Amino acid sequence: MESILKQMVRLLSLIALVYGCCGESQDLSGKVFTIPTNDANPYIKLHANINKPITAMTMCQRFNSGLERGQTLFSLATKSADNELMLYKSSLGTYRVHVRLRSLDFFNLPDGINEWISLCWTWDSKTGLTQLWLNGKRSARRVISPHGTITGEPSIVLGQDQDTYGGGFDPNQSFVGDVTDVHFWDKVLSPCDIKYYMHGQIKSPGNLLNWEALQFTTNGKVFIEKSDFIC
């Protein structure tokens, strides 16, 4: 009897672990994640539908923050590299992209504080071309990590920079504010599709991360509130 009870406890623990890890898919249309505190505890873990190497991508999100200091907007790590794909806002108008441990800085982009910023980031491994779009305006195209692929089980986090796989957070790099409409594709979206997104519309939701069917878990003081991006 004791052996059966132990097996049942293990089974229940496993079920709790699985459901706690993956969370339930939710439609967050018209909602935002709000992170109001400046520390290393709050973050959102996103569970993506990734079953093959990433050779091209587009990540889009909208955010609103009152901070002028650097903060992390998107972090994808694998067990072999913590900065496989990472987008970091260094200061007003300055952004840094990381692809496979290499980085590039983009300067003089249209930006502001306490206002909504619609942002998309693209990268194609065949050419290495990468670019940022902010509020409908595109940066110059640059080259980073051509002929590379992102492989392995990804850990995707909003709100923190992963210095280790799934952890190693630094409060001085944390995001404070609201983030919404996060989508992630395994392709480079066309300029027309990106412009649709910039105006609050979307032709086809992300096939890796879809804000309208998002699987996630949260940690620390993370709230889900109504969006005021479009009223």
N, C-alpha and C positions, 0 to 999 in steps of 0.2 A: 504493500500500500504506500509506504514511504517513497519507494522508487517511482511509482506512478505519479505521486504528488509532485515530486521533483521534476519529472518530465513535463508535467502540465505547467509548472512555474516557468520552466525554460521556454516552453512554447508561447506562453502569454507574454513573456519578456521579449521574445523575438518578434511577435506581432506588434507589440508596442513600439519596438525599435524601428520596424519597417514603416509603420504609419507615422511615427514621429519624425522619421528621416525625410520622408517624401511629401507629407502633407496632402491636402486635398486640392484638386483643381478648382479655382474660383474665377468668376468673371468680375474683374475689377474696373470695368468701364465706369467712368465718372468718379473714380476713387483715386486717392493718392496714399502713398506711404509717407508718413511724417516722422522724421527723426529730430527731436527737439533738443537733444543733449550732446555735448561735445566730450565724448569719451570713447573708450574702446569696446564697450559692451553692446550697443545697439547695432544690429545689422539684419539684412534680409538674405536668406539663402535661397537661391533659385534652382529649381530642378528642371534641367533642360532635356529635351528629347533628342539626344545626340548619340547615334549608334555607328558613326563612321568618322574618319578624320576630317577636320575642318580645313578646307583649301581656299575658301573665300567666305566673306561674311559682311553683314551689315548689322549694326546695333543702333537702335534709335531709342531715345528717351526724352522726356521733358522734366526739367527740374527748376526749383526756385529756392534760392538760398540767400541769406543776408551776410554770408562770410566773404571776406576778401582774401583770406589765406588759402593755401593749397588744400584740396580735398579730392578724394577718390570718387569717381562716378560709376565705374564698372571694373570688376576684377574677376578674371577667369584664370584659375591656376590648375595645373596638373601635378601629379606626384613627382614629375621630373623637373618642373619649372614653375616658380610661383608667379612670374609675370608673362605667361603665355600670351594673354590678351588683357591689357589694362589701359584704362583711360583715366588720366589724372588732370585735373584743372589746377595748374600751378599758381595762377593769379588771374586777375581780371584780364580777359582777352588772350590769355596764354594757356595752351593745353599741351599735354605730353601724351603720346601714344606709345605703348610697349607691345611689341610682337616678337615672341620667342626670344625674350631677354634683350632685344635691341629696342632703342627708343628714338623718337623724333619729337621735336618741339614745333608747335604752330603758334605764330604770334599775330597780334593785332586783329583778332577775330571779334565780331560784334557780340558784345557781352554786357552784362550788368548785374547788379545785386537787387534783391527784393523784387524780381520780375521773372516771368516765365521765359525759360530758354528752351527752344526746341532744337535738339541735337541729333545728328546721325553721323556714324563713323563707318567707313568702308575699308576693306582690304582684300586684295586678290593675290594669292600666292604665286600665280603664274608669272605675273609681271612685278609683283611687290608693290604695286601702286596703292597708296592709301590717301584718304582725304577726310576732312571734317566739313560738315554742314552745320551752320548755326543760324537759326531764324531766317532760313531761306537763302543765305549767302554761303557760297562754297569757298573753301580754302584752295590754294594751289595744290596740285597733286604732287606727292613726294613718293620716294621708294624706300621700303623697309622690308627686310627678310623675304626676298624673292625665293621661289622654288622650295618653300618650306610648308609643312603641314602641322596642324595641332592635333596630337594624338593622345590617347589615354583618357581615363574617366575625369571629366572636368568638375571643378568646384567653382561655382559662380556665386559671387557675393555683391550685393549693393550696400553702400554705406561705409565700407572699410577696404583697405588695401591688404591683400594676403601676402605677408612676408614668409609664411609657410603654408602648406596645403591645408586650407580651411581655417587658418588662424594667423598668429603673429601680428595682431592688429596694433597700430600706433594711433593714439587719440589725436595726434597732431595732423594726421592725414585723413581723419574721418569726415564723412559728409554730415552736414547739419542743414535740414530744410525739408522740402517736399520733392518727391519724385513720382512720376506717373507715366503711363503709356509706354512701357518698356517692351520692345520687340527685338527679336534676334533671328536673323536669317542665315542660311548657309550659302549665300550668293551675294553679289553686289547689286543692289537695287538700281534701277534706272534713275536718271535725274528727275524724270517726271513723277515717278513713284515717291521719291524723296520729297519733292515739292508738295505733293498731296499731303504727306505726313506733316510737313511744316505748317500747313494750313488746318490742321486738326482732323484730317481725313486719312483713311488708309484703304488701299485697294485690296491688299491681301495680308492678313496678320502674319507675324513671324512664325516660321515652321519649327524653330528651335525653342524660342520663348514667345509666348502669345499672351499679352495682357488681358485678353478676353477669356482666357482659359489657363490661368497661371497656377503652377504648382510651386508652393513656397513654404518656408518656415521662417519665423522671426525670433530674434533674441534681444533681450533688453527692452528699452523704452522705444518701441516702434508702434505707431498708431495707424489705423486705416481711417481716413477722413474723406469727406466729399471734396471733389476737385472744383476749383474756381477758374480753371483754364478757359473753359467756354461756358458762359452762363446765358 
